[in-house]
Amino acid sequence: MAGSDDIGMAGSSLALYIHMPWCVRKCPYCDFNSHQLKSAQPDGAYIDALLRDFDLEAPLVSGRRIDTVFFGGGTPSLFSPEEFARLLQALRQRIEFASDAEITMEANPGTIERGRFQGYRDAGINRVSLGAQSFSQPALARLGRIHTADDTHRAVEELRSAGIENFNLDLMYALPQQTFEEALTDVQTACALAPSHISYYQLTLEPGTVFHSRPPPLPDDEAAWQIQIECQRLLAAAGYEQYEVSAYARRGAQCRHNLNYWLFGDYLGLGAGAHGKLTLGLPSRILRSAKPKQPREFQHVVGDSNAAIGERNLVDVRDLPFEFMLNALRLNDGFPTRLFESRTGLPVAALEPALSAAQTRGLIEAANNGWRPTDLGRRFLNDLQGGFLA
C-alpha cells in the first residue's frame, strides 16, 4: 500500500487521465461521457486539443512527474497507434515520465484490427483494458455491444503476440436474463484467458441511460448476491485476489492508476469531460476540475482560451473526510492513518464521530495501523461511506 511520503504536492508523482470520447455505438447501460462516432475515425485535431489542454494546465503541475497514464472513453482504440505515439511523445517533451510509468488504454474487442496492438505497444502503451463484459453472445446482444466473444479471444491473442501481458478484462454480472450458470461460465472463461487483472462488477441502471428509462429484466438482489459470492470464490481459486470492490488481480498486477484514485492521490484530467484533482496546499487548497463534456465545445474553448478551462472548485475542508473515505473505503485493506493525515492535512480526529459509530455498527475495524471495512462494511459500503458526510 502507498505510503504517506508521496502526498501529491509539487515535486511528487502525478497520474494523468486522458478522455477519448467517441464510440462506434452508445451502449444502453452506459452513463459515461461518450458520443457516437459520425465518421470512419476520430478527428486527429482532437490530439492537438489535448496538447493545448495540457499546456494550459502546465503551470499547476510544474516540476511533477507522471507515474501513470490512463486513456479512457469512449473507445480510445478508435484512435490510431500513430496518434497515440504523437501524443505521448509530445507529452514526454513537456513533463517528466517515470521510467516505469504504467500507460493503460481501454479497448473494445470489436475495434481492434489485426496487428494493431503492436503499434500501440510501439507508441508506449504497456497495459490494456479490454471491455469483454460477457462471453455469451445473447448477453452481448442485450447489452448492445458491437463485439462478439470470438473478438475478445482474438484480441487476447493479439495482445500476447504484441508482448502486452499486462491486461485487464472488464466483466459484468447480473445481466438481463442472466442465469447463475451463465454468470459462472463468464468468470470461468475469463480466468482461462489468464489476464493479469479482472474488473468484475454488477450491472447497475444509471440515470440518463436507455436501461434506466426502459429497465430490462434483471436478476433480483438475492440472485445477484449469490452470483457475486460464487464468482468471487472462482476468482480467488484462479489466483485473482480482490483488492477493491470490483478489482481482482494476480500478485503484483494491481492497477496503479486506479489505486492512485482510491488512495486520494492527485491526477490531471485532459479532454472532453475529464475530471482532475490537484493538491496545491493542505488542507484548504485541494482543487477539483471538470472539462466541458461536449467534444466540439471542448475543442473550441481550449483553442480560444489563455487559461485552464472548465469548472474549478476548491474542496471545502469540511468535505475532506467524506471525499477521502469515499475512495479509500473501496479498498479491502483500507488505509493507514498517516495516509489520511498526509493526503488531507487533517488529524484523524476529523473522522469522528463517524469513525466510532461505524466501528460500533461493525462496518469498520482497526488494521495495519489504520482502518479497513469489515466483510459487513463491504456488503453495505454505501452506508459506511455515507456516514462520513459532513
C-alpha positions as CSV (number, residue, x, y, z in Angstrom):
1,M,0.0,0.0,0.0
2,A,1.1,3.5,-0.7
3,G,2.9,5.4,2.0
4,S,2.3,8.9,3.2
5,D,5.6,10.4,2.0
6,D,4.1,11.0,-1.5
7,I,1.2,13.3,-0.8
8,G,0.6,14.8,-4.2
9,M,2.4,18.1,-3.7
10,A,4.8,19.8,-6.2
11,G,7.7,17.6,-7.0
12,S,5.9,14.3,-6.4
13,S,4.1,11.9,-8.6
14,L,1.0,12.5,-10.6
15,A,-1.5,10.5,-12.6
16,L,-2.8,11.6,-15.9
17,Y,-6.2,10.7,-17.2
18,I,-7.0,11.4,-20.9
19,H,-10.5,11.1,-22.2
20,M,-11.2,9.9,-25.7
21,P,-15.0,10.5,-26.0
22,W,-16.1,8.6,-29.1
23,C,-17.7,5.2,-29.6
24,V,-19.0,3.3,-32.6
25,R,-22.3,3.0,-30.8
26,K,-23.6,4.1,-27.4
27,C,-24.4,1.1,-25.1
28,P,-27.9,1.3,-23.4
29,Y,-26.4,0.9,-19.9
30,C,-23.5,3.4,-20.3
31,D,-23.6,6.7,-18.4
32,F,-20.0,7.7,-19.3
33,N,-19.3,10.8,-21.4
34,S,-19.3,9.1,-24.8
35,H,-20.5,10.1,-28.2
36,Q,-21.3,8.1,-31.3
37,L,-18.7,8.5,-33.9
38,K,-20.1,10.1,-37.1
39,S,-17.1,9.4,-39.3
40,A,-14.8,6.5,-40.1
41,Q,-12.3,7.6,-37.4
42,P,-11.9,10.4,-34.9
43,D,-10.6,13.7,-36.0
44,G,-6.8,14.0,-35.4
45,A,-7.4,17.6,-34.4
46,Y,-8.5,16.3,-31.0
47,I,-4.9,15.3,-30.3
48,D,-3.9,18.9,-30.8
49,A,-6.6,20.0,-28.5
50,L,-5.4,17.6,-25.8
51,L,-1.9,19.0,-26.0
52,R,-3.3,22.5,-25.8
53,D,-5.3,21.5,-22.8
54,F,-2.1,20.2,-21.1
55,D,-0.2,23.4,-21.9
56,L,-3.0,25.4,-20.2
57,E,-2.7,23.2,-17.1
58,A,1.1,23.1,-17.1
59,P,1.7,25.9,-14.5
60,L,-0.2,23.8,-11.9
61,V,1.9,20.7,-12.4
62,S,5.4,22.2,-12.9
63,G,8.2,20.1,-11.5
64,R,6.0,17.0,-11.1
65,R,6.3,13.5,-12.6
66,I,3.8,11.3,-14.5
67,D,3.7,7.9,-12.9
68,T,0.6,6.5,-14.6
69,V,-1.5,7.4,-17.7
70,F,-5.0,6.1,-18.5
71,F,-6.7,6.6,-21.8
72,G,-10.4,6.2,-21.1
73,G,-13.5,6.6,-23.1
74,G,-15.5,6.2,-25.1
75,T,-13.3,3.8,-27.1
76,P,-9.7,5.1,-27.2
77,S,-8.8,2.2,-29.6
78,L,-10.7,4.1,-32.3
79,F,-7.6,6.4,-32.5
80,S,-4.6,5.1,-34.5
81,P,-1.3,4.0,-32.9
82,E,0.3,6.9,-34.8
83,E,-2.0,9.4,-32.9
84,F,-1.1,7.8,-29.6
85,A,2.6,8.0,-30.5
86,R,2.4,11.6,-31.4
87,L,0.5,12.5,-28.2
88,L,2.8,10.6,-25.8
89,Q,5.9,11.9,-27.5
90,A,4.7,15.4,-27.2
91,L,3.7,15.0,-23.5
92,R,7.1,13.5,-22.7
93,Q,8.7,16.7,-24.1
94,R,6.6,18.7,-21.7
95,I,6.8,16.8,-18.4
96,E,8.9,14.0,-16.9
97,F,7.6,10.5,-17.1
98,A,8.6,7.8,-14.6
99,S,10.9,5.2,-16.2
100,D,8.3,2.5,-15.3
101,A,5.2,4.6,-16.0
102,E,2.1,2.5,-16.3
103,I,0.3,3.6,-19.5
104,T,-3.2,2.0,-20.0
105,M,-5.5,2.1,-22.9
106,E,-9.1,1.0,-22.9
107,A,-10.1,-1.0,-26.0
108,N,-13.2,-2.5,-27.4
109,P,-12.5,-6.0,-28.8
110,G,-14.6,-5.2,-31.8
111,T,-12.5,-2.2,-32.9
112,I,-9.1,-3.8,-33.0
113,E,-7.6,-4.6,-36.4
114,R,-5.1,-7.4,-36.7
115,G,-1.6,-6.3,-35.7
116,R,-2.7,-3.0,-34.2
117,F,-1.7,-3.8,-30.7
118,Q,1.9,-4.0,-31.8
119,G,1.5,-0.4,-33.0
120,Y,0.0,0.7,-29.6
121,R,2.9,-1.0,-27.8
122,D,5.4,0.7,-30.0
123,A,3.7,4.0,-29.2
124,G,4.2,3.4,-25.5
125,I,1.1,1.6,-24.3
126,N,2.1,-1.1,-21.8
127,R,-1.3,-2.0,-20.3
128,V,-4.7,-2.6,-22.0
129,S,-8.2,-2.9,-20.5
130,L,-10.5,-4.9,-22.8
131,G,-14.2,-4.4,-22.5
132,A,-15.3,-8.0,-22.7
133,Q,-18.4,-7.6,-20.4
134,S,-19.6,-11.2,-21.2
135,F,-18.7,-14.3,-23.3
136,S,-22.3,-15.1,-24.0
137,Q,-23.5,-13.8,-27.4
138,P,-27.1,-13.4,-26.4
139,A,-25.9,-11.4,-23.4
140,L,-23.7,-9.2,-25.5
141,A,-26.6,-8.5,-27.9
142,R,-28.8,-7.5,-25.0
143,L,-26.1,-5.1,-23.7
144,G,-25.8,-3.5,-27.2
145,R,-22.2,-4.5,-27.6
146,I,-20.7,-4.4,-31.1
147,H,-18.2,-7.2,-30.5
148,T,-18.5,-11.0,-30.2
149,A,-17.0,-13.4,-27.7
150,D,-14.7,-14.6,-30.5
151,D,-13.5,-10.9,-30.9
152,T,-12.4,-11.0,-27.3
153,H,-10.5,-14.2,-27.7
154,R,-8.8,-12.9,-30.8
155,A,-7.9,-9.6,-29.1
156,V,-6.3,-11.5,-26.2
157,E,-4.2,-13.4,-28.8
158,E,-3.2,-10.2,-30.4
159,L,-2.2,-8.7,-27.1
160,R,0.1,-11.6,-26.3
161,S,1.5,-11.5,-29.9
162,A,2.4,-7.9,-29.3
163,G,4.1,-8.7,-26.0
164,I,1.5,-7.0,-23.8
165,E,0.9,-9.4,-21.0
166,N,-0.4,-6.8,-18.5
167,F,-4.0,-6.6,-19.5
168,N,-7.4,-6.4,-17.8
169,L,-10.7,-7.9,-18.7
170,D,-13.9,-6.0,-17.9
171,L,-16.7,-8.4,-16.9
172,M,-20.2,-7.6,-15.7
173,Y,-22.7,-9.8,-13.8
174,A,-26.5,-9.7,-13.0
175,L,-27.1,-9.0,-16.7
176,P,-30.5,-9.0,-18.3
177,Q,-32.0,-12.6,-18.2
178,Q,-28.6,-13.9,-16.9
179,T,-28.8,-17.2,-15.1
180,F,-26.5,-18.3,-12.2
181,E,-24.8,-20.9,-14.5
182,E,-24.2,-18.3,-17.3
183,A,-22.6,-15.9,-14.8
184,L,-20.2,-18.7,-13.6
185,T,-19.3,-19.6,-17.2
186,D,-18.4,-16.0,-17.9
187,V,-15.9,-15.9,-15.0
188,Q,-14.5,-19.4,-15.8
189,T,-13.9,-18.3,-19.4
190,A,-12.3,-15.1,-18.3
191,C,-9.9,-16.9,-15.9
192,A,-9.0,-19.4,-18.7
193,L,-7.7,-16.5,-20.7
194,A,-5.3,-15.7,-17.8
195,P,-5.3,-11.9,-17.8
196,S,-3.2,-10.2,-15.1
197,H,-6.3,-8.3,-13.9
198,I,-10.1,-8.7,-13.9
199,S,-12.6,-6.0,-13.2
200,Y,-15.8,-7.7,-12.2
201,Y,-18.8,-5.5,-11.4
202,Q,-22.6,-5.6,-11.2
203,L,-24.7,-4.0,-14.0
204,T,-26.5,-1.0,-12.5
205,L,-29.2,1.1,-14.1
206,E,-27.8,4.6,-14.1
207,P,-29.9,7.7,-14.6
208,G,-29.9,9.1,-18.1
209,T,-29.3,5.7,-19.8
210,V,-31.7,3.7,-22.0
211,F,-31.7,0.9,-19.5
212,H,-32.8,3.3,-16.7
213,S,-35.8,4.6,-18.7
214,R,-36.7,1.1,-20.1
215,P,-35.4,-1.3,-17.5
216,P,-34.6,-4.8,-18.7
217,P,-35.4,-7.9,-16.6
218,L,-32.5,-8.4,-14.2
219,P,-31.7,-11.0,-11.5
220,D,-33.1,-10.0,-8.2
221,D,-30.9,-8.8,-5.3
222,E,-30.6,-12.3,-3.7
223,A,-29.7,-13.9,-7.1
224,A,-27.1,-11.1,-7.8
225,W,-25.6,-11.7,-4.3
226,Q,-25.3,-15.4,-4.9
227,I,-23.6,-14.8,-8.3
228,Q,-21.2,-12.4,-6.6
229,I,-20.2,-14.7,-3.8
230,E,-19.7,-17.8,-6.0
231,C,-17.8,-15.9,-8.7
232,Q,-15.6,-14.3,-6.1
233,R,-14.8,-17.8,-4.9
234,L,-13.9,-18.8,-8.5
235,L,-11.7,-15.8,-9.0
236,A,-9.8,-16.5,-5.8
237,A,-9.3,-20.1,-6.7
238,A,-7.8,-19.0,-10.0
239,G,-5.3,-16.7,-8.3
240,Y,-7.1,-13.4,-8.5
241,E,-7.0,-11.5,-5.2
242,Q,-9.8,-9.0,-4.6
243,Y,-8.2,-5.7,-3.5
244,E,-11.1,-3.3,-4.3
245,V,-14.9,-3.5,-4.7
246,S,-14.7,-4.6,-8.3
247,A,-11.0,-5.2,-8.9
248,Y,-9.2,-8.6,-8.8
249,A,-5.5,-9.0,-9.7
250,R,-2.7,-11.6,-9.8
251,R,0.1,-10.8,-7.4
252,G,1.8,-7.5,-8.4
253,A,-0.7,-6.6,-11.1
254,Q,-2.9,-4.2,-9.2
255,C,-3.9,-1.2,-11.4
256,R,-1.6,1.6,-10.2
257,H,-3.6,4.3,-11.8
258,N,-6.8,3.3,-10.1
259,L,-5.0,2.8,-6.8
260,N,-4.0,6.4,-7.0
261,Y,-7.7,7.4,-7.2
262,W,-8.6,5.2,-4.3
263,L,-5.8,6.5,-2.1
264,F,-6.8,10.1,-2.8
265,G,-3.7,10.9,-4.9
266,D,-3.5,13.7,-7.5
267,Y,-4.4,13.4,-11.1
268,L,-4.6,15.7,-14.0
269,G,-7.6,15.3,-16.4
270,L,-7.3,16.1,-20.1
271,G,-10.0,16.0,-22.7
272,A,-13.8,16.4,-23.0
273,G,-15.5,15.8,-19.7
274,A,-12.3,14.8,-17.9
275,H,-12.1,15.4,-14.2
276,G,-9.0,16.2,-12.2
277,K,-7.8,16.7,-8.6
278,L,-4.7,18.6,-7.7
279,T,-3.2,19.4,-4.2
280,L,-2.0,23.0,-4.2
281,G,-1.8,23.3,-0.4
282,L,-3.2,21.5,2.7
283,P,-5.8,21.3,3.9
284,S,-7.7,24.1,2.2
285,R,-6.3,24.1,-1.4
286,I,-7.4,20.8,-3.0
287,L,-8.6,21.7,-6.4
288,R,-11.3,19.7,-8.3
289,S,-11.7,20.4,-12.0
290,A,-14.0,19.2,-14.8
291,K,-13.6,20.0,-18.5
292,P,-16.6,20.7,-20.9
293,K,-18.3,17.5,-21.8
294,Q,-19.2,18.0,-25.4
295,P,-16.1,17.3,-27.7
296,R,-16.9,20.1,-30.1
297,E,-17.3,22.6,-27.2
298,F,-14.1,21.3,-25.5
299,Q,-12.1,21.7,-28.7
300,H,-13.5,25.2,-29.4
301,V,-12.9,26.5,-25.9
302,V,-9.5,25.0,-25.4
303,G,-8.4,26.6,-28.7
304,D,-9.5,30.1,-27.7
305,S,-8.6,30.1,-24.0
306,N,-5.5,31.5,-22.5
307,A,-6.1,29.9,-19.1
308,A,-7.1,26.4,-17.8
309,I,-10.7,25.7,-18.9
310,G,-13.7,24.1,-17.3
311,E,-15.2,24.1,-13.8
312,R,-12.7,24.5,-11.0
313,N,-13.5,24.4,-7.3
314,L,-11.6,24.1,-4.0
315,V,-12.8,21.3,-1.8
316,D,-14.4,22.6,1.4
317,V,-12.3,21.4,4.3
318,R,-15.4,20.0,6.0
319,D,-15.9,17.7,3.0
320,L,-12.4,16.2,3.0
321,P,-13.1,13.3,5.4
322,F,-16.0,12.2,3.2
323,E,-14.1,12.7,0.0
324,F,-11.1,10.6,1.3
325,M,-13.3,7.9,2.8
326,L,-15.5,7.7,-0.4
327,N,-12.4,6.4,-2.2
328,A,-10.3,4.7,0.4
329,L,-13.1,2.5,1.8
330,R,-13.4,0.8,-1.6
331,L,-10.1,-1.0,-0.8
332,N,-10.2,-4.3,1.0
333,D,-7.1,-3.3,3.0
334,G,-8.4,0.1,3.8
335,F,-5.8,2.8,4.6
336,P,-3.1,3.7,7.2
337,T,-4.0,6.6,9.4
338,R,-0.9,8.5,8.3
339,L,-2.2,8.5,4.7
340,F,-5.4,10.2,5.7
341,E,-3.4,12.8,7.6
342,S,-0.9,13.4,4.8
343,R,-3.4,13.5,1.9
344,T,-5.9,15.8,3.7
345,G,-3.8,17.8,6.1
346,L,-6.3,16.9,8.9
347,P,-5.8,14.9,12.1
348,V,-7.5,11.6,12.2
349,A,-9.8,13.1,14.9
350,A,-11.6,14.8,11.9
351,L,-13.1,11.4,11.1
352,E,-15.0,11.4,14.4
353,P,-17.7,10.8,15.4
354,A,-18.5,8.9,12.2
355,L,-15.5,6.5,12.7
356,S,-16.6,5.4,16.1
357,A,-20.2,5.0,15.0
358,A,-19.1,2.8,12.1
359,Q,-16.9,0.7,14.3
360,T,-19.8,0.2,16.8
361,R,-22.0,-1.0,13.9
362,G,-19.4,-3.5,12.8
363,L,-18.8,-1.8,9.5
364,I,-15.1,-0.9,10.0
365,E,-12.2,-2.2,12.0
366,A,-8.7,-1.2,13.0
367,A,-6.0,-2.9,10.9
368,N,-2.4,-2.3,9.7
369,N,-2.0,1.0,11.7
370,G,-5.2,2.3,10.1
371,W,-8.7,1.2,9.2
372,R,-10.4,-1.1,6.8
373,P,-14.0,-2.1,6.1
374,T,-15.2,-5.3,7.6
375,D,-17.0,-8.0,5.5
376,L,-20.3,-6.4,6.6
377,G,-18.9,-3.0,5.7
378,R,-18.0,-4.1,2.2
379,R,-21.5,-5.5,1.7
380,F,-23.1,-2.3,2.9
381,L,-20.4,0.1,1.6
382,N,-22.8,2.9,0.7
383,D,-24.0,3.1,4.3
384,L,-20.4,3.0,5.5
385,Q,-19.3,5.8,3.2
386,G,-22.4,7.9,3.8
387,G,-21.7,8.0,7.5
388,F,-18.8,10.4,6.8
389,L,-20.8,13.1,5.0
390,A,-20.3,16.5,6.6
